[in-house]
Amino acid sequence: QVQLVESGVGLVQPGGSLRISCAASGIAFDTSTMGWYRQAPGKQRELVASITRDSTAAYADSAKGRFTISRDNAKTTVYLQMNSLKPEDTAVYYCNAKWSYSPIMYWGQGTQVTVSS
């Protein structure tokens, strides 16, 4: 059974930083693409960043230059370092995993990130 467990719930002031983590189990992590999505109230879920099995990262325009996605295959964990946070970054952030040899996508339960003064 695939499990993705996010951690790093945070209330951060504008301009601040936060790192959220996602620990994966039950999946071949080193051959999976991992991603972070977010969903703000009243909006659709959107891709924030992804990282392939060979650590090639991709970012939404809103995240470029401020967010960094990384992975630790030994710990089967993916991270999202968020800097220069803005109120519009407030959302529930979801971890996502997709094994290279299957179309199935797995989701974590989500973690709330609030950027507010």
Biopython code that builds the backbone (N, CA, C, O; Angstrom):
import numpy as np
from Bio.PDB.StructureBuilder import StructureBuilder

atoms = [
    (1, "GLN", "N", (0.840, -1.184, 0.000)),
    (1, "GLN", "CA", (0.000, 0.000, 0.000)),
    (1, "GLN", "C", (0.882, 1.245, 0.000)),
    (1, "GLN", "O", (1.765, 1.399, 0.844)),
    (2, "VAL", "N", (0.628, 2.124, -0.959)),
    (2, "VAL", "CA", (1.420, 3.340, -1.065)),
    (2, "VAL", "C", (0.936, 4.356, -0.032)),
    (2, "VAL", "O", (-0.262, 4.609, 0.098)),
    (3, "GLN", "N", (1.877, 4.925, 0.688)),
    (3, "GLN", "CA", (1.552, 5.988, 1.644)),
    (3, "GLN", "C", (2.484, 7.164, 1.422)),
    (3, "GLN", "O", (3.698, 7.004, 1.298)),
    (4, "LEU", "N", (1.900, 8.336, 1.376)),
    (4, "LEU", "CA", (2.649, 9.581, 1.279)),
    (4, "LEU", "C", (2.237, 10.430, 2.470)),
    (4, "LEU", "O", (1.070, 10.797, 2.604)),
    (5, "VAL", "N", (3.187, 10.739, 3.329)),
    (5, "VAL", "CA", (2.877, 11.468, 4.556)),
    (5, "VAL", "C", (3.618, 12.795, 4.557)),
    (5, "VAL", "O", (4.843, 12.848, 4.656)),
    (6, "GLU", "N", (2.836, 13.869, 4.443)),
    (6, "GLU", "CA", (3.430, 15.199, 4.436)),
    (6, "GLU", "C", (3.631, 15.702, 5.867)),
    (6, "GLU", "O", (2.915, 15.310, 6.789)),
    (7, "SER", "N", (4.593, 16.555, 6.020)),
    (7, "SER", "CA", (4.812, 17.216, 7.307)),
    (7, "SER", "C", (5.344, 18.607, 7.049)),
    (7, "SER", "O", (5.905, 18.897, 5.992)),
    (8, "GLY", "N", (5.152, 19.477, 8.057)),
    (8, "GLY", "CA", (5.641, 20.838, 7.915)),
    (8, "GLY", "C", (4.531, 21.862, 7.839)),
    (8, "GLY", "O", (4.675, 22.902, 7.196)),
    (9, "VAL", "N", (3.415, 21.564, 8.504)),
    (9, "VAL", "CA", (2.324, 22.550, 8.565)),
    (9, "VAL", "C", (2.873, 23.844, 9.120)),
    (9, "VAL", "O", (3.602, 23.842, 10.112)),
    (10, "GLY", "N", (2.520, 24.963, 8.477)),
    (10, "GLY", "CA", (3.114, 26.187, 8.953)),
    (10, "GLY", "C", (2.308, 27.434, 8.744)),
    (10, "GLY", "O", (1.549, 27.571, 7.785)),
    (11, "LEU", "N", (2.498, 28.345, 9.682)),
    (11, "LEU", "CA", (2.012, 29.710, 9.548)),
    (11, "LEU", "C", (3.255, 30.570, 9.454)),
    (11, "LEU", "O", (4.059, 30.635, 10.384)),
    (12, "VAL", "N", (3.399, 31.230, 8.315)),
    (12, "VAL", "CA", (4.611, 31.985, 8.042)),
    (12, "VAL", "C", (4.237, 33.408, 7.653)),
    (12, "VAL", "O", (3.207, 33.637, 7.018)),
    (13, "GLN", "N", (5.065, 34.344, 8.030)),
    (13, "GLN", "CA", (4.835, 35.736, 7.631)),
    (13, "GLN", "C", (5.288, 35.936, 6.184)),
    (13, "GLN", "O", (6.178, 35.231, 5.709)),
    (14, "PRO", "N", (4.692, 36.873, 5.501)),
    (14, "PRO", "CA", (5.146, 37.183, 4.133)),
    (14, "PRO", "C", (6.639, 37.461, 4.115)),
    (14, "PRO", "O", (7.173, 38.167, 4.971)),
    (15, "GLY", "N", (7.300, 36.885, 3.113)),
    (15, "GLY", "CA", (8.745, 37.019, 3.023)),
    (15, "GLY", "C", (9.508, 35.933, 3.750)),
    (15, "GLY", "O", (10.729, 35.837, 3.621)),
    (16, "GLY", "N", (8.805, 35.118, 4.509)),
    (16, "GLY", "CA", (9.445, 34.059, 5.274)),
    (16, "GLY", "C", (9.688, 32.802, 4.463)),
    (16, "GLY", "O", (9.407, 32.743, 3.266)),
    (17, "SER", "N", (10.222, 31.792, 5.151)),
    (17, "SER", "CA", (10.567, 30.526, 4.512)),
    (17, "SER", "C", (9.965, 29.360, 5.278)),
    (17, "SER", "O", (9.690, 29.442, 6.475)),
    (18, "LEU", "N", (9.771, 28.278, 4.545)),
    (18, "LEU", "CA", (9.235, 27.067, 5.148)),
    (18, "LEU", "C", (9.660, 25.884, 4.289)),
    (18, "LEU", "O", (9.691, 25.972, 3.062)),
    (19, "ARG", "N", (9.989, 24.770, 4.955)),
    (19, "ARG", "CA", (10.262, 23.551, 4.210)),
    (19, "ARG", "C", (9.225, 22.512, 4.597)),
    (19, "ARG", "O", (8.998, 22.253, 5.779)),
    (20, "ILE", "N", (8.609, 21.927, 3.603)),
    (20, "ILE", "CA", (7.677, 20.837, 3.841)),
    (20, "ILE", "C", (8.283, 19.552, 3.268)),
    (20, "ILE", "O", (9.061, 19.574, 2.314)),
    (21, "SER", "N", (7.893, 18.434, 3.889)),
    (21, "SER", "CA", (8.465, 17.139, 3.532)),
    (21, "SER", "C", (7.364, 16.136, 3.227)),
    (21, "SER", "O", (6.222, 16.284, 3.660)),
    (22, "CYS", "N", (7.733, 15.125, 2.481)),
    (22, "CYS", "CA", (6.805, 14.046, 2.171)),
    (22, "CYS", "C", (7.571, 12.733, 2.231)),
    (22, "CYS", "O", (8.464, 12.488, 1.420)),
    (23, "ALA", "N", (7.219, 11.901, 3.186)),
    (23, "ALA", "CA", (7.841, 10.592, 3.320)),
    (23, "ALA", "C", (6.989, 9.559, 2.604)),
    (23, "ALA", "O", (5.791, 9.437, 2.862)),
    (24, "ALA", "N", (7.617, 8.820, 1.706)),
    (24, "ALA", "CA", (6.898, 7.838, 0.893)),
    (24, "ALA", "C", (7.221, 6.418, 1.334)),
    (24, "ALA", "O", (8.338, 6.124, 1.759)),
    (25, "SER", "N", (6.235, 5.551, 1.227)),
    (25, "SER", "CA", (6.446, 4.134, 1.482)),
    (25, "SER", "C", (5.527, 3.337, 0.571)),
    (25, "SER", "O", (4.495, 3.829, 0.114)),
    (26, "GLY", "N", (5.926, 2.088, 0.316)),
    (26, "GLY", "CA", (5.101, 1.220, -0.512)),
    (26, "GLY", "C", (5.231, 1.466, -2.003)),
    (26, "GLY", "O", (4.440, 0.949, -2.790)),
    (27, "ILE", "N", (6.214, 2.244, -2.392)),
    (27, "ILE", "CA", (6.420, 2.557, -3.809)),
    (27, "ILE", "C", (7.914, 2.511, -4.096)),
    (27, "ILE", "O", (8.732, 2.779, -3.216)),
    (28, "ALA", "N", (8.266, 2.169, -5.337)),
    (28, "ALA", "CA", (9.672, 2.184, -5.737)),
    (28, "ALA", "C", (10.095, 3.635, -5.897)),
    (28, "ALA", "O", (10.045, 4.192, -6.993)),
    (29, "PHE", "N", (10.504, 4.230, -4.810)),
    (29, "PHE", "CA", (10.734, 5.674, -4.776)),
    (29, "PHE", "C", (11.772, 6.112, -5.782)),
    (29, "PHE", "O", (11.601, 7.138, -6.441)),
    (30, "ASP", "N", (12.856, 5.348, -5.914)),
    (30, "ASP", "CA", (13.963, 5.807, -6.766)),
    (30, "ASP", "C", (13.624, 5.766, -8.249)),
    (30, "ASP", "O", (14.373, 6.307, -9.063)),
    (31, "THR", "N", (12.522, 5.143, -8.612)),
    (31, "THR", "CA", (12.091, 5.130, -10.010)),
    (31, "THR", "C", (10.745, 5.840, -10.178)),
    (31, "THR", "O", (10.003, 5.569, -11.122)),
    (32, "SER", "N", (10.446, 6.742, -9.260)),
    (32, "SER", "CA", (9.198, 7.487, -9.307)),
    (32, "SER", "C", (9.452, 8.973, -9.489)),
    (32, "SER", "O", (10.437, 9.517, -8.988)),
    (33, "THR", "N", (8.559, 9.615, -10.207)),
    (33, "THR", "CA", (8.539, 11.073, -10.272)),
    (33, "THR", "C", (7.708, 11.570, -9.095)),
    (33, "THR", "O", (6.601, 11.089, -8.854)),
    (34, "MET", "N", (8.250, 12.526, -8.376)),
    (34, "MET", "CA", (7.565, 13.077, -7.210)),
    (34, "MET", "C", (7.172, 14.520, -7.495)),
    (34, "MET", "O", (7.870, 15.238, -8.211)),
    (35, "GLY", "N", (6.073, 14.921, -6.937)),
    (35, "GLY", "CA", (5.628, 16.288, -7.189)),
    (35, "GLY", "C", (4.934, 16.893, -5.989)),
    (35, "GLY", "O", (4.488, 16.204, -5.072)),
    (36, "TRP", "N", (4.862, 18.209, -6.036)),
    (36, "TRP", "CA", (4.084, 18.964, -5.050)),
    (36, "TRP", "C", (3.014, 19.748, -5.806)),
    (36, "TRP", "O", (3.301, 20.459, -6.769)),
    (37, "TYR", "N", (1.788, 19.602, -5.348)),
    (37, "TYR", "CA", (0.667, 20.363, -5.870)),
    (37, "TYR", "C", (0.107, 21.204, -4.729)),
    (37, "TYR", "O", (0.402, 20.957, -3.560)),
    (38, "ARG", "N", (-0.695, 22.189, -5.076)),
    (38, "ARG", "CA", (-1.369, 22.953, -4.048)),
    (38, "ARG", "C", (-2.774, 23.309, -4.499)),
    (38, "ARG", "O", (-3.077, 23.384, -5.690)),
    (39, "GLN", "N", (-3.617, 23.525, -3.500)),
    (39, "GLN", "CA", (-4.992, 23.916, -3.787)),
    (39, "GLN", "C", (-5.423, 24.963, -2.773)),
    (39, "GLN", "O", (-5.485, 24.709, -1.571)),
    (40, "ALA", "N", (-5.714, 26.133, -3.288)),
    (40, "ALA", "CA", (-6.211, 27.231, -2.461)),
    (40, "ALA", "C", (-7.738, 27.186, -2.441)),
    (40, "ALA", "O", (-8.347, 26.622, -3.350)),
    (41, "PRO", "N", (-8.356, 27.765, -1.429)),
    (41, "PRO", "CA", (-9.826, 27.747, -1.351)),
    (41, "PRO", "C", (-10.464, 28.310, -2.607)),
    (41, "PRO", "O", (-10.114, 29.400, -3.059)),
    (42, "GLY", "N", (-11.395, 27.565, -3.165)),
    (42, "GLY", "CA", (-12.104, 28.026, -4.345)),
    (42, "GLY", "C", (-11.347, 27.911, -5.646)),
    (42, "GLY", "O", (-11.821, 28.367, -6.686)),
    (43, "LYS", "N", (-10.160, 27.298, -5.598)),
    (43, "LYS", "CA", (-9.343, 27.173, -6.813)),
    (43, "LYS", "C", (-9.051, 25.710, -7.101)),
    (43, "LYS", "O", (-9.188, 24.844, -6.237)),
    (44, "GLN", "N", (-8.646, 25.461, -8.332)),
    (44, "GLN", "CA", (-8.283, 24.105, -8.719)),
    (44, "GLN", "C", (-6.892, 23.750, -8.194)),
    (44, "GLN", "O", (-6.052, 24.618, -7.958)),
    (45, "ARG", "N", (-6.685, 22.471, -8.025)),
    (45, "ARG", "CA", (-5.357, 22.008, -7.633)),
    (45, "ARG", "C", (-4.395, 22.277, -8.779)),
    (45, "ARG", "O", (-4.727, 22.061, -9.945)),
    (46, "GLU", "N", (-3.202, 22.750, -8.440)),
    (46, "GLU", "CA", (-2.217, 23.074, -9.464)),
    (46, "GLU", "C", (-0.853, 22.500, -9.095)),
    (46, "GLU", "O", (-0.502, 22.360, -7.923)),
    (47, "LEU", "N", (-0.104, 22.177, -10.135)),
    (47, "LEU", "CA", (1.244, 21.677, -9.936)),
    (47, "LEU", "C", (2.158, 22.831, -9.538)),
    (47, "LEU", "O", (2.153, 23.893, -10.161)),
    (48, "VAL", "N", (2.938, 22.602, -8.495)),
    (48, "VAL", "CA", (3.909, 23.600, -8.045)),
    (48, "VAL", "C", (5.308, 23.237, -8.528)),
    (48, "VAL", "O", (6.022, 24.074, -9.081)),
    (49, "ALA", "N", (5.690, 21.989, -8.314)),
    (49, "ALA", "CA", (7.024, 21.544, -8.697)),
    (49, "ALA", "C", (7.029, 20.027, -8.808)),
    (49, "ALA", "O", (6.234, 19.338, -8.169)),
    (50, "SER", "N", (7.941, 19.524, -9.632)),
    (50, "SER", "CA", (8.103, 18.083, -9.760)),
    (50, "SER", "C", (9.578, 17.761, -9.917)),
    (50, "SER", "O", (10.381, 18.606, -10.313)),
    (51, "ILE", "N", (9.915, 16.517, -9.597)),
    (51, "ILE", "CA", (11.297, 16.083, -9.725)),
    (51, "ILE", "C", (11.297, 14.637, -10.201)),
    (51, "ILE", "O", (10.642, 13.773, -9.617)),
    (52, "THR", "N", (12.039, 14.391, -11.268)),
    (52, "THR", "CA", (12.052, 13.067, -11.862)),
    (52, "THR", "C", (13.008, 12.141, -11.117)),
    (52, "THR", "O", (13.682, 12.544, -10.170)),
    (53, "ARG", "N", (13.049, 10.899, -11.567)),
    (53, "ARG", "CA", (13.913, 9.902, -10.945)),
    (53, "ARG", "C", (15.381, 10.279, -11.033)),
    (53, "ARG", "O", (16.176, 9.885, -10.180)),
    (54, "ASP", "N", (15.748, 11.043, -12.064)),
    (54, "ASP", "CA", (17.147, 11.475, -12.179)),
    (54, "ASP", "C", (17.340, 12.896, -11.647)),
    (54, "ASP", "O", (18.326, 13.561, -11.964)),
    (55, "SER", "N", (16.382, 13.351, -10.833)),
    (55, "SER", "CA", (16.459, 14.646, -10.138)),
    (55, "SER", "C", (16.363, 15.857, -11.047)),
    (55, "SER", "O", (16.860, 16.931, -10.709)),
    (56, "THR", "N", (15.729, 15.693, -12.193)),
    (56, "THR", "CA", (15.424, 16.852, -13.027)),
    (56, "THR", "C", (14.180, 17.525, -12.462)),
    (56, "THR", "O", (13.128, 16.899, -12.340)),
    (57, "ALA", "N", (14.306, 18.796, -12.122)),
    (57, "ALA", "CA", (13.211, 19.521, -11.488)),
    (57, "ALA", "C", (12.509, 20.440, -12.480)),
    (57, "ALA", "O", (13.117, 20.953, -13.420)),
    (58, "ALA", "N", (11.232, 20.630, -12.249)),
    (58, "ALA", "CA", (10.435, 21.561, -13.044)),
    (58, "ALA", "C", (9.529, 22.330, -12.097)),
    (58, "ALA", "O", (9.088, 21.808, -11.074)),
    (59, "TYR", "N", (9.256, 23.593, -12.457)),
    (59, "TYR", "CA", (8.509, 24.466, -11.566)),
    (59, "TYR", "C", (7.417, 25.217, -12.307)),
    (59, "TYR", "O", (7.553, 25.538, -13.488)),
    (60, "ALA", "N", (6.340, 25.489, -11.601)),
    (60, "ALA", "CA", (5.344, 26.416, -12.107)),
    (60, "ALA", "C", (5.966, 27.806, -12.120)),
    (60, "ALA", "O", (6.880, 28.093, -11.346)),
    (61, "ASP", "N", (5.472, 28.656, -12.993)),
    (61, "ASP", "CA", (6.018, 30.011, -13.072)),
    (61, "ASP", "C", (5.949, 30.714, -11.724)),
    (61, "ASP", "O", (6.845, 31.483, -11.377)),
    (62, "SER", "N", (4.907, 30.459, -10.975)),
    (62, "SER", "CA", (4.721, 31.120, -9.683)),
    (62, "SER", "C", (5.759, 30.689, -8.654)),
    (62, "SER", "O", (5.975, 31.376, -7.656)),
    (63, "ALA", "N", (6.405, 29.542, -8.902)),
    (63, "ALA", "CA", (7.358, 28.998, -7.942)),
    (63, "ALA", "C", (8.818, 29.226, -8.353)),
    (63, "ALA", "O", (9.725, 29.122, -7.528)),
    (64, "LYS", "N", (9.026, 29.526, -9.593)),
    (64, "LYS", "CA", (10.399, 29.675, -10.096)),
    (64, "LYS", "C", (11.150, 30.771, -9.349)),
    (64, "LYS", "O", (10.643, 31.876, -9.155)),
    (65, "GLY", "N", (12.372, 30.438, -8.934)),
    (65, "GLY", "CA", (13.204, 31.402, -8.239)),
    (65, "GLY", "C", (12.933, 31.518, -6.756)),
    (65, "GLY", "O", (13.703, 32.149, -6.031)),
    (66, "ARG", "N", (11.835, 30.908, -6.286)),
    (66, "ARG", "CA", (11.504, 30.995, -4.854)),
    (66, "ARG", "C", (11.449, 29.626, -4.186)),
    (66, "ARG", "O", (11.800, 29.488, -3.015)),
    (67, "PHE", "N", (11.010, 28.619, -4.928)),
    (67, "PHE", "CA", (10.844, 27.280, -4.368)),
    (67, "PHE", "C", (11.893, 26.341, -4.938)),
    (67, "PHE", "O", (12.325, 26.497, -6.081)),
    (68, "THR", "N", (12.298, 25.370, -4.140)),
    (68, "THR", "CA", (13.229, 24.347, -4.590)),
    (68, "THR", "C", (12.721, 22.981, -4.159)),
    (68, "THR", "O", (12.475, 22.742, -2.977)),
    (69, "ILE", "N", (12.567, 22.091, -5.127)),
    (69, "ILE", "CA", (12.178, 20.723, -4.817)),
    (69, "ILE", "C", (13.432, 19.861, -4.819)),
    (69, "ILE", "O", (14.329, 20.053, -5.640)),
    (70, "SER", "N", (13.484, 18.913, -3.896)),
    (70, "SER", "CA", (14.630, 18.007, -3.829)),
    (70, "SER", "C", (14.153, 16.657, -3.316)),
    (70, "SER", "O", (13.048, 16.529, -2.787)),
    (71, "ARG", "N", (14.995, 15.668, -3.480)),
    (71, "ARG", "CA", (14.623, 14.326, -3.050)),
    (71, "ARG", "C", (15.820, 13.647, -2.410)),
    (71, "ARG", "O", (16.971, 13.913, -2.757)),
    (72, "ASP", "N", (15.521, 12.757, -1.461)),
    (72, "ASP", "CA", (16.535, 11.937, -0.826)),
    (72, "ASP", "C", (16.067, 10.497, -0.994)),
    (72, "ASP", "O", (15.192, 10.032, -0.264)),
    (73, "ASN", "N", (16.643, 9.806, -1.943)),
    (73, "ASN", "CA", (16.203, 8.441, -2.228)),
    (73, "ASN", "C", (16.467, 7.499, -1.060)),
    (73, "ASN", "O", (15.703, 6.559, -0.838)),
    (74, "ALA", "N", (17.531, 7.738, -0.319)),
    (74, "ALA", "CA", (17.837, 6.874, 0.825)),
    (74, "ALA", "C", (16.763, 6.982, 1.908)),
    (74, "ALA", "O", (16.478, 6.010, 2.608)),
    (75, "LYS", "N", (16.173, 8.168, 2.040)),
    (75, "LYS", "CA", (15.120, 8.385, 3.036)),
    (75, "LYS", "C", (13.730, 8.305, 2.418)),
    (75, "LYS", "O", (12.732, 8.494, 3.113)),
    (76, "THR", "N", (13.656, 8.028, 1.127)),
    (76, "THR", "CA", (12.387, 8.012, 0.373)),
    (76, "THR", "C", (11.532, 9.227, 0.722)),
    (76, "THR", "O", (10.341, 9.116, 1.014)),
    (77, "THR", "N", (12.174, 10.377, 0.682)),
    (77, "THR", "CA", (11.518, 11.624, 1.076)),
    (77, "THR", "C", (11.762, 12.696, 0.018)),
    (77, "THR", "O", (12.852, 12.810, -0.542)),
    (78, "VAL", "N", (10.717, 13.476, -0.236)),
    (78, "VAL", "CA", (10.831, 14.623, -1.137)),
    (78, "VAL", "C", (10.532, 15.882, -0.322)),
    (78, "VAL", "O", (9.688, 15.879, 0.574)),
    (79, "TYR", "N", (11.238, 16.941, -0.654)),
    (79, "TYR", "CA", (11.126, 18.190, 0.086)),
    (79, "TYR", "C", (10.717, 19.324, -0.856)),
    (79, "TYR", "O", (10.945, 19.282, -2.065)),
    (80, "LEU", "N", (10.112, 20.322, -0.250)),
    (80, "LEU", "CA", (9.851, 21.560, -0.970)),
    (80, "LEU", "C", (10.282, 22.705, -0.061)),
    (80, "LEU", "O", (9.646, 22.993, 0.954)),
    (81, "GLN", "N", (11.373, 23.347, -0.449)),
    (81, "GLN", "CA", (11.854, 24.519, 0.266)),
    (81, "GLN", "C", (11.207, 25.745, -0.358)),
    (81, "GLN", "O", (11.351, 25.995, -1.555)),
    (82, "MET", "N", (10.493, 26.505, 0.461)),
    (82, "MET", "CA", (9.774, 27.675, -0.042)),
    (82, "MET", "C", (10.329, 28.930, 0.613)),
    (82, "MET", "O", (10.307, 29.068, 1.836)),
    (83, "ASN", "N", (10.817, 29.824, -0.196)),
    (83, "ASN", "CA", (11.368, 31.084, 0.284)),
    (83, "ASN", "C", (10.555, 32.250, -0.271)),
    (83, "ASN", "O", (9.785, 32.096, -1.218)),
    (84, "SER", "N", (10.742, 33.403, 0.333)),
    (84, "SER", "CA", (10.049, 34.626, -0.112)),
    (84, "SER", "C", (8.554, 34.368, -0.270)),
    (84, "SER", "O", (7.947, 34.713, -1.284)),
    (85, "LEU", "N", (7.994, 33.769, 0.736)),
    (85, "LEU", "CA", (6.588, 33.379, 0.650)),
    (85, "LEU", "C", (5.666, 34.588, 0.592)),
    (85, "LEU", "O", (5.921, 35.629, 1.197)),
    (86, "LYS", "N", (4.586, 34.410, -0.160)),
    (86, "LYS", "CA", (3.598, 35.459, -0.365)),
    (86, "LYS", "C", (2.238, 34.971, 0.144)),
    (86, "LYS", "O", (2.008, 33.765, 0.232)),
    (87, "PRO", "N", (1.351, 35.885, 0.475)),
    (87, "PRO", "CA", (0.009, 35.466, 0.896)),
    (87, "PRO", "C", (-0.677, 34.566, -0.128)),
    (87, "PRO", "O", (-1.443, 33.677, 0.241)),
    (88, "GLU", "N", (-0.406, 34.791, -1.400)),
    (88, "GLU", "CA", (-1.041, 33.957, -2.430)),
    (88, "GLU", "C", (-0.475, 32.547, -2.494)),
    (88, "GLU", "O", (-0.980, 31.716, -3.249)),
    (89, "ASP", "N", (0.561, 32.263, -1.718)),
    (89, "ASP", "CA", (1.055, 30.884, -1.610)),
    (89, "ASP", "C", (0.241, 30.082, -0.599)),
    (89, "ASP", "O", (0.430, 28.871, -0.475)),
    (90, "THR", "N", (-0.643, 30.730, 0.111)),
    (90, "THR", "CA", (-1.491, 30.042, 1.077)),
    (90, "THR", "C", (-2.350, 28.998, 0.380)),
    (90, "THR", "O", (-3.092, 29.310, -0.551)),
    (91, "ALA", "N", (-2.242, 27.760, 0.840)),
    (91, "ALA", "CA", (-2.960, 26.650, 0.214)),
    (91, "ALA", "C", (-2.698, 25.378, 0.999)),
    (91, "ALA", "O", (-1.854, 25.344, 1.894)),
    (92, "VAL", "N", (-3.422, 24.350, 0.654)),
    (92, "VAL", "CA", (-3.080, 23.004, 1.108)),
    (92, "VAL", "C", (-2.123, 22.424, 0.073)),
    (92, "VAL", "O", (-2.423, 22.406, -1.121)),
    (93, "TYR", "N", (-0.990, 21.959, 0.532)),
    (93, "TYR", "CA", (0.030, 21.408, -0.352)),
    (93, "TYR", "C", (-0.029, 19.887, -0.289)),
    (93, "TYR", "O", (-0.020, 19.289, 0.787)),
    (94, "TYR", "N", (-0.090, 19.278, -1.477)),
    (94, "TYR", "CA", (-0.215, 17.828, -1.588)),
    (94, "TYR", "C", (1.020, 17.230, -2.254)),
    (94, "TYR", "O", (1.521, 17.739, -3.258)),
    (95, "CYS", "N", (1.486, 16.155, -1.675)),
    (95, "CYS", "CA", (2.557, 15.376, -2.268)),
    (95, "CYS", "C", (1.958, 14.395, -3.276)),
    (95, "CYS", "O", (0.856, 13.881, -3.082)),
    (96, "ASN", "N", (2.686, 14.153, -4.330)),
    (96, "ASN", "CA", (2.212, 13.281, -5.399)),
    (96, "ASN", "C", (3.344, 12.369, -5.850)),
    (96, "ASN", "O", (4.502, 12.782, -5.919)),
    (97, "ALA", "N", (2.997, 11.127, -6.154)),
    (97, "ALA", "CA", (3.999, 10.182, -6.636)),
    (97, "ALA", "C", (3.461, 9.430, -7.830)),
    (97, "ALA", "O", (2.293, 9.045, -7.870)),
    (98, "LYS", "N", (4.325, 9.227, -8.797)),
    (98, "LYS", "CA", (3.962, 8.426, -9.972)),
    (98, "LYS", "C", (5.149, 7.546, -10.334)),
    (98, "LYS", "O", (6.223, 8.029, -10.692)),
    (99, "TRP", "N", (4.926, 6.242, -10.231)),
    (99, "TRP", "CA", (5.956, 5.302, -10.602)),
    (99, "TRP", "C", (6.154, 5.352, -12.108)),
    (99, "TRP", "O", (5.193, 5.521, -12.859)),
    (100, "SER", "N", (7.390, 5.206, -12.549)),
    (100, "SER", "CA", (7.727, 5.370, -13.960)),
    (100, "SER", "C", (7.007, 4.389, -14.885)),
    (100, "SER", "O", (6.835, 4.668, -16.072)),
    (101, "TYR", "N", (6.587, 3.249, -14.351)),
    (101, "TYR", "CA", (6.054, 2.179, -15.192)),
    (101, "TYR", "C", (4.556, 1.978, -14.997)),
    (101, "TYR", "O", (4.013, 0.928, -15.339)),
    (102, "SER", "N", (3.895, 2.986, -14.448)),
    (102, "SER", "CA", (2.459, 2.888, -14.234)),
    (102, "SER", "C", (1.834, 4.273, -14.371)),
    (102, "SER", "O", (2.460, 5.266, -13.998)),
    (103, "PRO", "N", (0.620, 4.360, -14.893)),
    (103, "PRO", "CA", (-0.051, 5.666, -14.998)),
    (103, "PRO", "C", (-0.696, 6.123, -13.686)),
    (103, "PRO", "O", (-1.201, 7.242, -13.596)),
    (104, "ILE", "N", (-0.679, 5.270, -12.688)),
    (104, "ILE", "CA", (-1.364, 5.595, -11.425)),
    (104, "ILE", "C", (-0.601, 6.676, -10.681)),
    (104, "ILE", "O", (0.624, 6.631, -10.566)),
    (105, "MET", "N", (-1.355, 7.656, -10.173)),
    (105, "MET", "CA", (-0.774, 8.716, -9.356)),
    (105, "MET", "C", (-1.289, 8.571, -7.937)),
    (105, "MET", "O", (-2.472, 8.309, -7.719)),
    (106, "TYR", "N", (-0.408, 8.740, -6.988)),
    (106, "TYR", "CA", (-0.761, 8.622, -5.580)),
    (106, "TYR", "C", (-0.658, 9.987, -4.917)),
    (106, "TYR", "O", (0.150, 10.832, -5.305)),
    (107, "TRP", "N", (-1.498, 10.178, -3.907)),
    (107, "TRP", "CA", (-1.577, 11.479, -3.239)),
    (107, "TRP", "C", (-1.433, 11.343, -1.733)),
    (107, "TRP", "O", (-1.878, 10.365, -1.131)),
    (108, "GLY", "N", (-0.800, 12.350, -1.138)),
    (108, "GLY", "CA", (-0.792, 12.449, 0.301)),
    (108, "GLY", "C", (-2.060, 13.124, 0.788)),
    (108, "GLY", "O", (-2.934, 13.486, 0.001)),
    (109, "GLN", "N", (-2.144, 13.286, 2.101)),
    (109, "GLN", "CA", (-3.364, 13.844, 2.690)),
    (109, "GLN", "C", (-3.377, 15.369, 2.656)),
    (109, "GLN", "O", (-4.416, 15.989, 2.884)),
    (110, "GLY", "N", (-2.247, 15.961, 2.379)),
    (110, "GLY", "CA", (-2.158, 17.421, 2.298)),
    (110, "GLY", "C", (-1.685, 18.048, 3.595)),
    (110, "GLY", "O", (-1.935, 17.533, 4.684)),
    (111, "THR", "N", (-1.000, 19.164, 3.456)),
    (111, "THR", "CA", (-0.544, 19.921, 4.624)),
    (111, "THR", "C", (-0.826, 21.401, 4.376)),
    (111, "THR", "O", (-0.574, 21.916, 3.286)),
    (112, "GLN", "N", (-1.341, 22.068, 5.379)),
    (112, "GLN", "CA", (-1.740, 23.463, 5.233)),
    (112, "GLN", "C", (-0.542, 24.390, 5.377)),
    (112, "GLN", "O", (0.231, 24.286, 6.330)),
    (113, "VAL", "N", (-0.402, 25.285, 4.430)),
    (113, "VAL", "CA", (0.594, 26.353, 4.516)),
    (113, "VAL", "C", (-0.159, 27.676, 4.454)),
    (113, "VAL", "O", (-0.895, 27.943, 3.504)),
    (114, "THR", "N", (0.034, 28.484, 5.462)),
    (114, "THR", "CA", (-0.628, 29.786, 5.532)),
    (114, "THR", "C", (0.422, 30.879, 5.617)),
    (114, "THR", "O", (1.298, 30.852, 6.482)),
    (115, "VAL", "N", (0.324, 31.832, 4.719)),
    (115, "VAL", "CA", (1.245, 32.962, 4.702)),
    (115, "VAL", "C", (0.440, 34.210, 5.053)),
    (115, "VAL", "O", (-0.387, 34.679, 4.270)),
    (116, "SER", "N", (0.698, 34.725, 6.230)),
    (116, "SER", "CA", (-0.098, 35.847, 6.713)),
    (116, "SER", "C", (0.672, 36.596, 7.794)),
    (116, "SER", "O", (1.445, 36.011, 8.553)),
    (117, "SER", "N", (0.444, 37.883, 7.841)),
    (117, "SER", "CA", (1.041, 38.697, 8.895)),
    (117, "SER", "C", (0.094, 38.806, 10.083)),
    (117, "SER", "O", (0.422, 39.456, 11.076)),
]
sb = StructureBuilder()
sb.init_structure("model")
sb.init_model(0)
sb.init_chain("A")
sb.init_seg("    ")
for serial, (resi, resn, name, xyz) in enumerate(atoms, 1):
    if name == "N":
        sb.init_residue(resn, " ", resi, " ")
    sb.init_atom(name, np.array(xyz, "f"), 0.0, 1.0, " ", f" {name:<3s}", serial, name[0])
structure = sb.get_structure()
